[in-house]
Amino acid sequence: MEVSIVKVVGLGVGMVFVGLIAIIGICKLLGLIFRGAGKTAVSAPPAQTAGTVTGTQRAEIIAAVSAAVAEELGTDVSALRIISFKKL
């Protein structure tokens, strides 16, 4: 008894879809379980807002970005001339 190719392909495609539906169901179930988990923890207010950057932090950010750009260009950091640095 030989199994037709159509049956094999149909079973393969069907199993893939059943597996995908099972994964979606598991993700939704875990989402429902862990939805309230993050709300129970009390967090302290941040010392500063995310939008404000102090002078030292700004200098560190500029140094890190300059080093990354210099590394990508294959030059030394002293060879770069940064004209402006604006937050986008």
C-alpha positions in Angstrom: 0.0 0.0 0.0 1.5 3.2 -1.1 0.6 6.6 0.5 -0.1 9.3 -2.0 2.0 12.5 -2.0 -1.0 14.6 -1.6 -1.8 13.0 1.8 1.8 13.4 3.0 1.9 17.1 2.0 -1.5 17.7 3.5 -0.5 16.0 6.8 2.7 18.0 6.9 1.0 21.4 6.3 -1.7 20.5 8.7 0.8 19.6 11.5 2.6 22.9 10.9 -0.6 24.9 11.4 -1.6 22.8 14.4 1.9 23.5 15.9 1.6 27.2 15.2 -1.9 27.4 16.7 -0.6 25.6 19.8 2.3 28.1 20.2 -0.1 31.0 19.9 -2.3 29.5 22.5 0.6 28.9 24.9 1.8 32.5 24.4 -1.7 33.9 25.1 -2.1 31.7 28.2 1.3 32.8 29.5 0.4 36.4 28.8 -2.7 36.1 30.9 -0.8 34.4 33.7 2.0 37.0 33.9 -0.1 40.1 33.1 -0.7 41.1 36.7 2.8 40.0 37.9 4.5 43.4 37.0 1.8 45.5 38.6 2.3 44.2 42.1 5.9 45.4 42.5 6.3 48.9 44.0 9.1 50.7 42.3 10.9 53.8 43.6 10.6 57.0 41.6 13.7 57.5 39.4 16.2 60.1 40.5 16.0 61.9 37.2 13.8 61.7 34.2 14.9 59.8 31.2 15.0 62.9 29.0 17.5 64.8 31.2 21.2 64.2 30.8 23.8 65.8 33.1 27.1 67.3 31.8 29.2 64.3 32.7 26.8 61.8 31.2 26.7 63.9 28.0 30.5 63.9 27.8 30.5 60.1 28.3 27.9 59.6 25.6 29.8 61.8 23.1 33.0 59.9 23.9 31.4 56.5 23.4 29.8 57.6 20.1 33.0 59.1 18.9 34.9 55.9 19.7 32.3 53.8 17.9 32.5 56.1 14.8 36.3 56.1 14.8 36.4 52.3 15.1 33.9 52.0 12.2 35.9 54.4 10.0 39.2 52.8 11.0 40.7 56.1 12.3 41.8 57.5 15.6 39.4 59.5 17.7 41.7 62.5 17.5 41.2 62.5 13.7 37.4 63.2 14.1 36.0 66.6 14.5 32.5 66.6 16.0 30.6 69.8 15.2 27.3 69.1 16.9 25.6 66.4 18.9 21.8 66.6 19.0 19.2 64.3 20.4 16.9 63.0 17.7 
